[in-house]
C-alpha cells in the first residue's frame, strides 16, 4: 500500500477506529505515530475544542500542515499559540469554518458586496437544531471544554458577518 496516499485514523474509541479502518481502508495509529511518520503531510484535527491547541501545536512542530475544526480555540491565547506555531513551522494552518463555503452564504456575500440588497445596517442570525450530545463524555455540555453554544455554534455567524472580500 502507498502510505503517502493512504488514510490514517486516530480515535480514542477503538471500535470507531476499527469501523472506519474497515470501511475506508484506513490505517489505525496513535497520534504519536502520525507525528513521527514523515510521509504524512497533513493532519485534520476533528477533536473536542479543548484539545485543539495542544494537538495543533504538536502537529505543526512535527512539520505537518493542519486543518483544524472550528472553533479554533477556547481562548485568544490558545489561537495565538497555534498561529505562532504555524508561522514558526512554515506550515499551512486552516480552520474549518465550513459555512463560509456554502453556496447560499457565498451568494448573500456577493449580493451584499454588489449593493444589490441596499445598505445593511443590521443582521439577525439564528442557530437551529438540537444541542449536540454525541461527544465523548458529552463534552459539548461542559462550557469549560466547548465554550458553550456561543463559542461552538455562534462562531459560524460571527465568521459569516466578517468582511472578507478576499475569501468570498
Residue pairs with C-beta under 8 A, 6 or more apart in sequence:
3 27
3 37
3 39
3 40
4 39
6 25
6 26
6 27
7 24
7 25
7 26
7 27
8 26
8 27
8 28
8 29
8 34
8 37
8 40
9 17
9 20
9 21
9 26
9 27
9 28
9 29
10 17
10 28
10 29
10 30
10 31
10 34
11 17
11 20
11 28
12 136
13 136
17 28
18 28
20 26
21 27
21 28
29 37
31 55
31 58
34 40
34 43
34 59
34 64
35 58
35 59
35 62
35 64
36 62
38 63
40 64
41 64
41 65
42 64
42 65
42 66
42 67
43 55
43 59
43 64
43 65
43 66
43 67
44 66
44 67
44 68
45 51
45 52
45 55
45 56
45 59
45 66
45 67
45 68
45 69
46 69
47 55
47 69
48 135
48 136
48 139
48 145
48 146
49 69
49 71
49 73
49 74
49 139
49 145
49 146
49 147
49 151
49 152
50 74
50 139
50 144
50 145
50 146
52 68
52 69
52 71
52 72
52 73
52 78
52 82
53 73
53 74
53 78
53 79
53 81
53 82
56 66
56 68
56 82
56 85
56 93
57 81
57 82
57 85
59 66
60 66
60 82
60 85
60 86
60 88
60 89
60 91
60 93
61 85
61 89
63 89
63 91
64 91
65 91
65 92
65 93
66 82
66 86
66 91
66 92
66 93
66 94
67 94
67 96
68 82
68 93
68 94
68 95
68 96
69 95
69 96
70 95
70 96
70 97
70 98
70 155
70 156
70 159
71 95
71 147
71 151
71 152
71 155
72 78
72 79
72 82
72 95
73 79
73 81
73 82
74 144
74 145
74 147
74 151
82 93
83 93
85 93
86 92
86 93
97 155
97 156
97 159
99 105
99 156
99 159
99 160
100 106
100 159
100 160
100 164
100 167
100 168
105 160
105 168
106 168
109 168
110 168
111 117
112 120
113 165
113 168
123 161
125 157
125 160
125 161
127 149
127 153
127 154
127 156
127 157
131 140
131 141
131 149
132 140
133 140
133 141
135 146
139 145
139 146
140 146
140 152
146 152
